[in-house]
Structure formats: structure tokens, C-alpha cells
Amino acid sequence: MTATTDIVQKLWNLCHVLRDDGITYLQYVTELTYLLFLKMMQETGEEAQLPEGYRWGDLVAREGIEQLEFYRSALLHLGSKEASPRVQAIFANAQTALKQPRILKKLVQSLDELDWYSAKEEGLGDLYEGLLEKNASEKKSGAGQYFTPRPLIDCMVALMQPQPGELVQDPAAGTGGFLIAADRYIKDRTGELFELGNTEQAFQRQKAFYGIELVQDAHRLLLMNLMLHGIEEGVILGDTLAIDGQGLRRANLILTNPPFGTKKGGGLPSRDDFTYPTSNKQLAFLQHIYRGLVPGGRAAVVLPDNVLFEDGQGKSIRADLLDKCNLHTILRLPTGIFYAQGVKTNVLFFQRGLTEKGNTEQVWIYDMRTNMPTFGKRTPLTRGHFAEFEACYGADANGRSPRVDLGEAGRFRCFSREEIGKRGENLDISWLRDESLQSGEDLPEPETIALEILERLRVATQEMEALMGLLEE
């Protein structure tokens, strides 16, 4: 066991102490972020970023109710204009959920006693990501909805091959997994950036990675994560499907896993630059993504099945995508890898064309879902599970490597643009016989089947409501 995994386990075990105070897992990680930030500023010698009198030593020096009251006032002060912009953003609207002085004392003492020397040697960023991963794997926390499994992120980043000097965007940034993995990929190939010139190094740290996150608690975790990985904040708090998203620079590479569901309140995105208004969040995000690429730019995006088959605006958006981009590869993901059970997902890999028409000539689909185990705690997803797909995908980031159609018995097949047109632009294509269905084993739970039916009905209802709204206007 490394020092990092040991510390993560110790920190996670502390959350049991907080159960008496009625604190949720996500509140705990947020609380821990406030305290860890103060402690890490001390450990890394960067306390100058904090106003005097509101540092780790000032918290440790107090006891009992005085310590808790000081902590509450410190959170307000650190979110004010007296602090640096980064500190302000991390502590914006910060409030403690702690009610008992003894619990704060226990957290402060436990943080002080950790092996910080070893943690710094191994990387404080790894420690913090380990904590976020622990939170996401805990189903009760609900955090898995915005935490993409690391093996999937690493697969997508490896295939997209981010390069120094490229603008890399995540318009639904969550806790920053894609941006940090892209940064790590580049650092591993440039001697931690030292093989680059000073100007190029500065670009990588200050401008290369950017995006938007909608949820404030996720945004503060994200800022902390970026900081500990040496990336200066480029991710704003805002709504990609509103005016904030319109202002984002076009990217060379977009890596993202947009949130599931419809826009809050069932309304349409409040942007006037979408050709096809829709209340379906994923379809709206998909428009943002392919419109937000520079000519020749590329994207890898996690999207649920309804994006592949939905009629109406869905069909128009897919046709637009196939025209403007070369949608060269779809990876059909196995079930059970996301918190929202019953949601079936895919990764779409595409490149923006140099023209606006006829860019997709064929789509290759890899079925990693049929006759695969249901992943979860009993069968964890690993990078090794993607090895066969990565070999089929090939070495070229834009899907131009030589490929072999494995036929009806194989997992990798090619479908021409003409075939897809005959299917009504439906990309929800499967061909393998599901052995579990033939044997009657491993059928989805009735609850899962019901969820899938409800999801299709809900999407159809939302589209009808949106259409009625447009007609009334």
C-alpha cells in the first residue's frame, strides 16, 4: 500500500466520525476540502495566498466552541474579497455542516497527524483524486453521477492523444477528471513539461485547459483538484447551455461526460446559437461540442443511448453531426459503470470537418456491452477491459488507422453513411446475440427495465412540451 492510498483510507474512515452530526458523504468531502486546503497551503509553503489570521496555525491554536466559531468566520472571510481569486472561488458561499466542536477537533488533529512528507513525495493531487474516487464509488453519496470512471477517462485520453499547445475543453467539468488526465498525458511525454520552452510551459499551466461546471460544490472540488495538479484555474462556474457556454473559446480537443437528464424545469437551453433547440440536455451538449471545435478539432464524449435513437430534433442533430464532423467511432459501453443504474452509455469519437457537409462516410461501432459482465463493486472496471477496443481503434487519434470489420460474430463493425441514412439516422445499432437473454440468465432487474421505459417516455414528453412552447411563441 502506498502512502497516498493509506492516507486516503484514513481520511475516508474519518467520515464515520461525522455520522453523529448527520453529515452526508458529499458534505464530508466538501468539509474536508476546506480543511485540506488550509493544511496543504501550510505544507506547500503557499500560505501567502491566505489572509493573515486565517491560516492553519490559527485554527489549530483554538479549542472547543471557540475553534468552531473561528472556523465558521474563517470560511466567510476566505470567500470574501480579501482573499486571492482562487481562494475566493474555493470558499465561495462556504458553510460548515459541523455542529459539534469535538468533531472539528477530531478532524483537525487527524489531518495534522498524517504523513504529509510521503504524501508530497507521491503527489498531493493523487491523494485528493483518491478521495474523490472514494466518494464516487460510495453509492450513497450520489457523487458517481459526476465522476467518470478513471479507466474510461484514461482510455479516451490515450486514444485522443492531447498535444502541447492544444486548447482542451470540458464543458461539463465535474471534478476535473478529463482535464487532469489530459494534463498528465502531456506531462508524461514532455518530462513534466521541462522539454518545452518557457512560453509553452506557461501556456500549458495557464491556458491549455478550460471549461464550465454548473454545480458549486463540484466546482470547488474541481478548483482544488486542478490546483494540486499544477493547473491554474480555467474552469468557470456557470451553465454551458446558457450564455456562459457561448463565450467559450473553440477547442482543439473536447473531452467530456455531460450530465444525464433534461434541463432543469424542462425548458430549452437559453442560448440563441443552437440550430436545433431541445430540452434534452445531452443533445444540447452535443450541439455545443461539435460547434465548439476548431476545423480539424476532435472530441470524445460520453452520451446515453437516447442520443443515438431519439426522433424529432434528435434525428436532425445527428444528421448535422454526421455532416459537420467525421463521426468515425462509437464505443457501446457496458452497464453498471455509472451511478445512475439503468442508464446505458456510449462514447462518440468524432473530428470536425474542414467543410460543413458530407464529412462522415462510415461509422465503426465497437460493442463492449453485449455478453459482458455487469461492472460494479464485485467486478470493477479496469483499463485492461478496454484493451481489445483500443487495439481495434488503432494508433491514429482521428480513426484513420487501418481497421478490420469483424463480422456478425465480432465486436467491431463498420456501417456506411448510406446504411445509417436508411435507418433514419438511427445509430442505436447492435448485432451480437445476447447469450444471457437466450439462457434466461442475467436478465436486467425489473426496476432497471422500468427505468429504461420511463426514460424514453420522459424524453418524448419533454420534447412534446418544448414543441408546444415553440408553437405558442
N, C-alpha and C positions, 0 to 999 in steps of 0.2 A: 504494500500500500504506500502511495506517495504521500508526502507531507500535505499536499493540496487536498487529496481525497480524504485524508484523515481530518483536516480542518473542516471541510465541507460537512462531513458526518457529524462532527462535534457541534457545528453551528446549527445543523438541521435538528439534532437532538434537543437543542435549547427550545425549539418551538413547543415541545411538550410542556415546558415550564409555563408557557403562556396560555395554556388551555383554561387554567383557572380564571384568567382575565377575559375569557370569551373572545379570543383573537383568532381570526382566520389565518390560513396559510399565506394568502397574498398580503394581508396586513402585516404578518410577521416578516416577510421578505422586504416589504417596504420599510418597516421599522428598522430592520437590520441594515438596510441601505443607508438610512440616515446615520446610524451609529458607526457603520463600517467606513462611511465617507470621512467622518471626523477622525477616526483611528488611522485610516490609510493616509490622510493628509499629514498626520504626525510621522508615520512610518516612512513616507517618501520625501519628507523634508519640504513639503509644499504648503505649510500652514499659513504662508503669507497671503494665500488666496482667501483666507478666512478673516473676518473682523477680529481684532484683539478682544479678548474676554469671552470669546465664543468658540473655544478650541477644546480638543480632547482633554487636556490637562485641567481645564476649568470645570468640566463635567465630572471628572474623577475626584476632584478635590471636595466635592459636596456629598452629603449623605441624606438619606431619608426623604421626607417630604420636600426639603429644600432642593435636593437633587432633581426630583421630578418636576418641580415648579421651574427650576432653572432650565431644564431640558425643554419644557413647553415653550418658554420665552425664547430660547435659542433657536428653535425651529422657525418661529415667526421672524426673528431677526435675520436668520440666514436666507430667508426667502425675500428679504427687503432689498432696497437699492444700495444699501451699504456694502453688500457682498458683491463679488465678481459675477459677471453674467452667467458663467457655468454653474456657480454655486446657487445663484438665484433660481435657475431653471430646475436644478435637482430638488431644491427645497420650496418650490412654488406651491402655495396653498398647503404646506405640510402641517399635519396634525398628528399627534401621537394617540394611539389607541390604548396606551398603557394607563392603568388606573392605580396600580399598587406600587409604591416606592420599592418594595423588596424585589419585585420582578425587574425593574430597571437596574437596580444594583447588581442582580444576578447576571444580566446581560452585559453590563459594563465590565464587571470583574472577569467574566468568561472571555470576553474579547481581549482584555489586557493579558490574559494568561496564555493565549495561543502562540504557537511557534512562528512568529512573523518573519524571522530571518529565513527559514526554509521556504515559507510562502512566497517571499520576494524573490528568492533564488529560482523558484519554479514558475513564477509569474502570477501577480495578483489578479490579472484578467482571467486566467484559468480558474482560479479559486471562485471568482464571482460567477463565472458562467456555470461552474459546477453547481452552485447554489440555485441558479435559475433553472437548471435542468432538473434538479431535485424537486423543485416546486412544481414544474410542469408535469413530472411523472406522477405526482400525487393527485389522483383524480379528484379528490375532494376540493382541491384548491381551485379547480376550473381554469388553471393557467395554461393547460395544454392547448386551449383554443388559439393562443397567440404564440405558442412555442413550436416551431417546426423541428422535427427530429434531426439531430445532428448528422446521422449517416446520410439522410436525404439531402441536407444542405451541402455536405461535402461532395456528394455525387454531382449535384447540379453545378457547383462552383468548378469542380475539376473538369467537367465537360465544356463549360463556358470559357474557361481559361482567361480570367481577367488579367489585363496587362497594365504595367506602369503607364501613367499619363491618361488613362481612360477615366471618364466620368461614370461612376457606378451608383445606381439609384435603387432604393427600395421604397415604394410609395405606401407600404403598409408595414412599417419597420419593426413593430413589436419590440422585442428586447435587443434587436440588433444582430441576430444570428447570421444573416446573409452577408451583411456589410463586414462583420468581423472575420468571417470565413474567407471572403474575397481579399481582405487586407492580409490575412495570414498566408494565403496562396501566393500573393505577390512578394511578401517579405521572405518567404521560404526560397524564392527564386532570385532574390536580389541581395542576399547577405544581410537581411534585416534592413534593407533599403540603402546600405552603405555603398553598394556598387553603382548607385545613381548619383547624379550631380546634386549640389545643394538646392537648386531651384526645383528639380524633380522630387527630391525628398520632401521639400516644403509642400509641394502640390499634393503628394500622397497623404500627408498628415492633415492638411487644412482644407482641401477642396475636392479630393477624389471621391469621397463617399458622402452621400446625402439622401434625403428623403423626408417622409412625413409619418408621424404617429398620432392617432386620434385620441387615445386614452391617456390621461395624465399620469396615472400610476405606472403604466407601461413605459411612458416617455421618460420618467425619472430613472427607472431601472436601465433603460437604454442609454441614457447620458452617462450614467455611472459605468456601464459596460464599455462604451466607446472610450471614455477617459482612461480606464485601466488597461486598454489595449493601444494606447498612444494615438488615438484618433481624435482630433479636435471636432467639437460638435458641429454637424452639418444637417442634423435631423430636427426639423421644427415640429412643434405641437400644433396640429391642425387637421383639416379634413381634405383629403385628396379629391373627394368628389364635390368639393366646393371651390371657391376662388383660390384657395391655397394651392390646390393641385395644378391650376392653370399657370401659376407662376414658376413652377419647377423647370429648371434647365433641361433641355433634351439630353438624353444619356447615350453613351456607347454601349452600356450593358445595364439591363434591369433584371434583378433577381428578387422575387417576392412570393409571398403566400397571403393573398388578400383575405380579409375576414369572411366567414360564411354568413349567409342570410341576406335580408333585404335592408335597404336604407332605413334608418330609424324613422318611425312614423309612417313608413310605406311611401314616402314621397319620392319624387325624381331627384337626381343629383342637381345641385344648384349651380351648375356650370353651363355656360352658353356655347361651349366649343365642341360638344358631343353631337355627332351627326344623328345618332340613334338614341334618344332619351329612353331610359329604362330604370325601373326601381330595383332591378336585380343587381345587387352590389358587385358580384363577380363580373357580370357583363359590362358594367360601367367601368370597373377597374381595368378590364381587358382593353377597352377603348383607350383609356388613359395610357396604358402601357405601349400599345403598338403605335399610337400617335406621338408618344413621348420619346421615341427612339430617333437618333440621327439616321440619315440614309446609310445603310450598311450595318447599323447597330443591331444588337442581338438581345434576346430575352429568354429566360427560363422561368416559368410561372406555374405555381400550384393552383389548380382550379377544380371545383367539383363537377360531377358528371353532367349536371343540368346545363352547364355551359356548352356541352357538346351536342345536346339534342333539342334544347328549347326552341319552340317555334316563334313566330312573330319577329320582334326585334332581335331575338337571339339568332335567328336564321340570317337576318340582314347583317348583323355584326360579324358572324362567322364568314360570310361571303366577302365582307370588307377586309377582314383579316387575311383571308386567302388571296385577295387581290393585292393588298398593300405590302404583304410580307410573304416570305417563303416559310410556311409552317411545315417544317421538314420532319419533325418527330413528335410523337405523343407517347408518353410513358403512362400506362394504366397502373396506378399504384394499388398495392394490396389493402385490405380493410384492416381496421384496428390500430392504425399508426397515429391517428389524431384523437383528441379528447372527445370530440362530438361523434359518438358511435353512430353508425348507420350512414355517415357521410362518405360517399365514395369519391375518390380524388384522382387527378391526373397531373402530369407535368407537361405543359406545352412548351416546345422549344422552337423559336422562330427568329428569322432575320428580316429586318426592314429592307424593302427593295429600294433600288435607285430610281424606280418608276412607280406609278400608282396602280398599275394594272397587271394582272396575269403573273404574279410572282411565284405562286405555288403551282408546281407541275405534278407533284406527287407527295403523299404523306406516308411516312413509315410509322407503324404503330407497334409498340412492344407491350405485350400483355404480361404484367407481373402480378396479376390479380387471380386469375383462374388457377385452381389446383395449387394454391399457395397456402401456407399456414395463416391463421388469424394472428397477427402480431399483437403483443401486449406484454404484460409483466412476465408471463410464463414463457413466451417466445419473443425475446427482444429483437428489434430490427437492428441489423449491423450493416456496415459498409460492404461486407462480403456478399450480402444478398443482392447488391447492385452490380456485381462483377460481370455477369453474363450480359446484362443490358449495356454496360459501359463498353464491353468488347464489341457488341453489335453496333453501337453508336459510332465508334471509330474515333480517330485522332483529330479530325477537323471539327472545330467548335461549331461551324455552321452546317454540319451534316453532309459535307461533300465527300467524305471518305467512301471508298468502295463498300457496298453493302450487299448482303445476300438475303433474299426472301426465303424464309424457312418453311413456307408452305402451310397447309391447313393443320398440320400436326405440330408446327413450331410456334414459338412465341413472338417472332418478329416478321411482320408482313408489310408489303407495300401496296398502297391504294392510289390510283391515278386521280387527278383532279376531275376527270370526266366521271369516274365511278362515284366520287363524293357528290358531284352535282346531281347525278341520277338518284341519290339517296336524299335529295332535298337539303343538301349541305349538312347532313347529319354525320357527325364524327364519332358518334357513340357506337363504335364497331367492335364486335367480338366474334370469334370464330372457334375457339377451343371448346371442346365438350367438357362441361364441369363434372368431374368424376364424383364429387361429393353429392351432387344432385342425383346422379344416376344411382348411387348406392343408398340414397336416402339419409346419408350421414352428414353431419356438419351443416345442416340447414341453418340459415340465419334465424336468430331468435324472432318470435312473433312481433316483439316490440320493435326490432330493427326493421322488419318488413313494413309495419305500420308507419314507422318514422319516414321511410322512403316514400310511401304513398302520400303521406301528409305533406312532405317536402314538395312533391310535384304539384299537389293541389294548391299549396300556399303560393308557389311561384306563379301558377296560372292565375290565381285570384289577384295577386299583386299587379300582374301585367294588365288584367282587365280594369283594375282601379286606375292604373296610370293612364290607360287608353281613355277611360271615361273623363279623367281630369283634363286630358288634352282636348277632347271633344267639347267640353264645357268652355274651355278657354277660347 
